[in-house]
């Protein structure tokens, strides 16, 4: 669930590149961590739960303690 994140043009939508395995994207969508990945966009939109989980994992794995 760790993604390189970027903010959309409106600075409120958090997106991640979707050049990942489609099965993995489907699993993340089924868990409610990203919005539906099917479409022409080259990125997916995090759900609020997905964003929180991504930030939690980042802190656990990469933040200095």
Chimera marker file (.cmm) of the C-alpha trace (Angstrom):
<marker_set name="trace">
<marker id="1" x="0.000" y="0.000" z="0.000" r="1" g="1" b="0" radius="0.5"/>
<marker id="2" x="3.001" y="2.280" z="-0.043" r="1" g="1" b="0" radius="0.5"/>
<marker id="3" x="2.785" y="4.467" z="-3.106" r="1" g="1" b="0" radius="0.5"/>
<marker id="4" x="4.585" y="7.505" z="-4.284" r="1" g="1" b="0" radius="0.5"/>
<marker id="5" x="1.789" y="10.006" z="-3.819" r="1" g="1" b="0" radius="0.5"/>
<marker id="6" x="1.061" y="13.292" z="-5.473" r="1" g="1" b="0" radius="0.5"/>
<marker id="7" x="-1.713" y="15.821" z="-5.161" r="1" g="1" b="0" radius="0.5"/>
<marker id="8" x="-4.076" y="16.444" z="-8.026" r="1" g="1" b="0" radius="0.5"/>
<marker id="9" x="-4.479" y="19.775" z="-9.705" r="1" g="1" b="0" radius="0.5"/>
<marker id="10" x="-7.037" y="20.802" z="-7.095" r="1" g="1" b="0" radius="0.5"/>
<marker id="11" x="-4.620" y="20.084" z="-4.155" r="1" g="1" b="0" radius="0.5"/>
<marker id="12" x="-7.275" y="18.055" z="-2.333" r="1" g="1" b="0" radius="0.5"/>
<marker id="13" x="-7.308" y="14.788" z="-4.275" r="1" g="1" b="0" radius="0.5"/>
<marker id="14" x="-4.487" y="12.416" z="-3.385" r="1" g="1" b="0" radius="0.5"/>
<marker id="15" x="-3.464" y="10.151" z="-6.232" r="1" g="1" b="0" radius="0.5"/>
<marker id="16" x="-0.894" y="7.431" z="-6.897" r="1" g="1" b="0" radius="0.5"/>
<marker id="17" x="0.545" y="6.199" z="-10.175" r="1" g="1" b="0" radius="0.5"/>
<marker id="18" x="-1.242" y="3.071" z="-11.299" r="1" g="1" b="0" radius="0.5"/>
<marker id="19" x="1.517" y="1.295" z="-13.180" r="1" g="1" b="0" radius="0.5"/>
<marker id="20" x="1.084" y="-1.637" z="-10.798" r="1" g="1" b="0" radius="0.5"/>
<marker id="21" x="-0.283" y="-5.127" z="-11.257" r="1" g="1" b="0" radius="0.5"/>
<marker id="22" x="-4.022" y="-5.006" z="-12.038" r="1" g="1" b="0" radius="0.5"/>
<marker id="23" x="-4.792" y="-7.830" z="-9.608" r="1" g="1" b="0" radius="0.5"/>
<marker id="24" x="-3.109" y="-5.859" z="-6.832" r="1" g="1" b="0" radius="0.5"/>
<marker id="25" x="-5.106" y="-2.758" z="-7.817" r="1" g="1" b="0" radius="0.5"/>
<marker id="26" x="-8.332" y="-4.764" z="-7.692" r="1" g="1" b="0" radius="0.5"/>
<marker id="27" x="-7.467" y="-6.069" z="-4.210" r="1" g="1" b="0" radius="0.5"/>
<marker id="28" x="-6.757" y="-2.534" z="-2.953" r="1" g="1" b="0" radius="0.5"/>
<marker id="29" x="-10.077" y="-1.378" z="-4.417" r="1" g="1" b="0" radius="0.5"/>
<marker id="30" x="-11.960" y="-4.296" z="-2.824" r="1" g="1" b="0" radius="0.5"/>
<marker id="31" x="-10.411" y="-3.391" z="0.552" r="1" g="1" b="0" radius="0.5"/>
<marker id="32" x="-11.630" y="0.192" z="0.130" r="1" g="1" b="0" radius="0.5"/>
<marker id="33" x="-8.157" y="1.735" z="-0.006" r="1" g="1" b="0" radius="0.5"/>
<marker id="34" x="-8.419" y="3.220" z="-3.514" r="1" g="1" b="0" radius="0.5"/>
<marker id="35" x="-11.295" y="4.253" z="-5.729" r="1" g="1" b="0" radius="0.5"/>
<marker id="36" x="-12.087" y="2.137" z="-8.796" r="1" g="1" b="0" radius="0.5"/>
<marker id="37" x="-8.820" y="1.828" z="-10.781" r="1" g="1" b="0" radius="0.5"/>
<marker id="38" x="-10.528" y="1.054" z="-14.097" r="1" g="1" b="0" radius="0.5"/>
<marker id="39" x="-10.329" y="3.946" z="-16.523" r="1" g="1" b="0" radius="0.5"/>
<marker id="40" x="-8.031" y="5.922" z="-18.771" r="1" g="1" b="0" radius="0.5"/>
<marker id="41" x="-6.337" y="7.939" z="-16.026" r="1" g="1" b="0" radius="0.5"/>
<marker id="42" x="-2.723" y="7.029" z="-15.296" r="1" g="1" b="0" radius="0.5"/>
<marker id="43" x="-3.309" y="7.369" z="-11.564" r="1" g="1" b="0" radius="0.5"/>
<marker id="44" x="-5.743" y="6.187" z="-8.916" r="1" g="1" b="0" radius="0.5"/>
<marker id="45" x="-7.399" y="8.172" z="-6.141" r="1" g="1" b="0" radius="0.5"/>
<marker id="46" x="-6.901" y="7.171" z="-2.520" r="1" g="1" b="0" radius="0.5"/>
<marker id="47" x="-9.922" y="6.815" z="-0.267" r="1" g="1" b="0" radius="0.5"/>
<marker id="48" x="-9.625" y="8.494" z="3.144" r="1" g="1" b="0" radius="0.5"/>
<marker id="49" x="-8.888" y="5.058" z="4.684" r="1" g="1" b="0" radius="0.5"/>
<marker id="50" x="-6.293" y="4.354" z="2.008" r="1" g="1" b="0" radius="0.5"/>
<marker id="51" x="-4.550" y="7.651" z="2.612" r="1" g="1" b="0" radius="0.5"/>
<marker id="52" x="-4.460" y="7.046" z="6.371" r="1" g="1" b="0" radius="0.5"/>
<marker id="53" x="-3.063" y="3.528" z="5.886" r="1" g="1" b="0" radius="0.5"/>
<marker id="54" x="-0.441" y="4.785" z="3.436" r="1" g="1" b="0" radius="0.5"/>
<marker id="55" x="0.719" y="7.454" z="5.877" r="1" g="1" b="0" radius="0.5"/>
<marker id="56" x="0.804" y="4.918" z="8.732" r="1" g="1" b="0" radius="0.5"/>
<marker id="57" x="2.955" y="2.497" z="6.723" r="1" g="1" b="0" radius="0.5"/>
<marker id="58" x="5.295" y="5.282" z="5.653" r="1" g="1" b="0" radius="0.5"/>
<marker id="59" x="5.857" y="6.293" z="9.271" r="1" g="1" b="0" radius="0.5"/>
<marker id="60" x="6.420" y="2.687" z="10.377" r="1" g="1" b="0" radius="0.5"/>
<marker id="61" x="8.861" y="1.861" z="7.592" r="1" g="1" b="0" radius="0.5"/>
<marker id="62" x="10.728" y="5.065" z="6.778" r="1" g="1" b="0" radius="0.5"/>
<marker id="63" x="10.425" y="7.668" z="9.545" r="1" g="1" b="0" radius="0.5"/>
<marker id="64" x="13.371" y="8.222" z="11.844" r="1" g="1" b="0" radius="0.5"/>
<marker id="65" x="12.734" y="7.030" z="15.353" r="1" g="1" b="0" radius="0.5"/>
<link id1="1" id2="2" r="1" g="1" b="0" radius="0.2"/>
<link id1="2" id2="3" r="1" g="1" b="0" radius="0.2"/>
<link id1="3" id2="4" r="1" g="1" b="0" radius="0.2"/>
<link id1="4" id2="5" r="1" g="1" b="0" radius="0.2"/>
<link id1="5" id2="6" r="1" g="1" b="0" radius="0.2"/>
<link id1="6" id2="7" r="1" g="1" b="0" radius="0.2"/>
<link id1="7" id2="8" r="1" g="1" b="0" radius="0.2"/>
<link id1="8" id2="9" r="1" g="1" b="0" radius="0.2"/>
<link id1="9" id2="10" r="1" g="1" b="0" radius="0.2"/>
<link id1="10" id2="11" r="1" g="1" b="0" radius="0.2"/>
<link id1="11" id2="12" r="1" g="1" b="0" radius="0.2"/>
<link id1="12" id2="13" r="1" g="1" b="0" radius="0.2"/>
<link id1="13" id2="14" r="1" g="1" b="0" radius="0.2"/>
<link id1="14" id2="15" r="1" g="1" b="0" radius="0.2"/>
<link id1="15" id2="16" r="1" g="1" b="0" radius="0.2"/>
<link id1="16" id2="17" r="1" g="1" b="0" radius="0.2"/>
<link id1="17" id2="18" r="1" g="1" b="0" radius="0.2"/>
<link id1="18" id2="19" r="1" g="1" b="0" radius="0.2"/>
<link id1="19" id2="20" r="1" g="1" b="0" radius="0.2"/>
<link id1="20" id2="21" r="1" g="1" b="0" radius="0.2"/>
<link id1="21" id2="22" r="1" g="1" b="0" radius="0.2"/>
<link id1="22" id2="23" r="1" g="1" b="0" radius="0.2"/>
<link id1="23" id2="24" r="1" g="1" b="0" radius="0.2"/>
<link id1="24" id2="25" r="1" g="1" b="0" radius="0.2"/>
<link id1="25" id2="26" r="1" g="1" b="0" radius="0.2"/>
<link id1="26" id2="27" r="1" g="1" b="0" radius="0.2"/>
<link id1="27" id2="28" r="1" g="1" b="0" radius="0.2"/>
<link id1="28" id2="29" r="1" g="1" b="0" radius="0.2"/>
<link id1="29" id2="30" r="1" g="1" b="0" radius="0.2"/>
<link id1="30" id2="31" r="1" g="1" b="0" radius="0.2"/>
<link id1="31" id2="32" r="1" g="1" b="0" radius="0.2"/>
<link id1="32" id2="33" r="1" g="1" b="0" radius="0.2"/>
<link id1="33" id2="34" r="1" g="1" b="0" radius="0.2"/>
<link id1="34" id2="35" r="1" g="1" b="0" radius="0.2"/>
<link id1="35" id2="36" r="1" g="1" b="0" radius="0.2"/>
<link id1="36" id2="37" r="1" g="1" b="0" radius="0.2"/>
<link id1="37" id2="38" r="1" g="1" b="0" radius="0.2"/>
<link id1="38" id2="39" r="1" g="1" b="0" radius="0.2"/>
<link id1="39" id2="40" r="1" g="1" b="0" radius="0.2"/>
<link id1="40" id2="41" r="1" g="1" b="0" radius="0.2"/>
<link id1="41" id2="42" r="1" g="1" b="0" radius="0.2"/>
<link id1="42" id2="43" r="1" g="1" b="0" radius="0.2"/>
<link id1="43" id2="44" r="1" g="1" b="0" radius="0.2"/>
<link id1="44" id2="45" r="1" g="1" b="0" radius="0.2"/>
<link id1="45" id2="46" r="1" g="1" b="0" radius="0.2"/>
<link id1="46" id2="47" r="1" g="1" b="0" radius="0.2"/>
<link id1="47" id2="48" r="1" g="1" b="0" radius="0.2"/>
<link id1="48" id2="49" r="1" g="1" b="0" radius="0.2"/>
<link id1="49" id2="50" r="1" g="1" b="0" radius="0.2"/>
<link id1="50" id2="51" r="1" g="1" b="0" radius="0.2"/>
<link id1="51" id2="52" r="1" g="1" b="0" radius="0.2"/>
<link id1="52" id2="53" r="1" g="1" b="0" radius="0.2"/>
<link id1="53" id2="54" r="1" g="1" b="0" radius="0.2"/>
<link id1="54" id2="55" r="1" g="1" b="0" radius="0.2"/>
<link id1="55" id2="56" r="1" g="1" b="0" radius="0.2"/>
<link id1="56" id2="57" r="1" g="1" b="0" radius="0.2"/>
<link id1="57" id2="58" r="1" g="1" b="0" radius="0.2"/>
<link id1="58" id2="59" r="1" g="1" b="0" radius="0.2"/>
<link id1="59" id2="60" r="1" g="1" b="0" radius="0.2"/>
<link id1="60" id2="61" r="1" g="1" b="0" radius="0.2"/>
<link id1="61" id2="62" r="1" g="1" b="0" radius="0.2"/>
<link id1="62" id2="63" r="1" g="1" b="0" radius="0.2"/>
<link id1="63" id2="64" r="1" g="1" b="0" radius="0.2"/>
<link id1="64" id2="65" r="1" g="1" b="0" radius="0.2"/>
</marker_set>
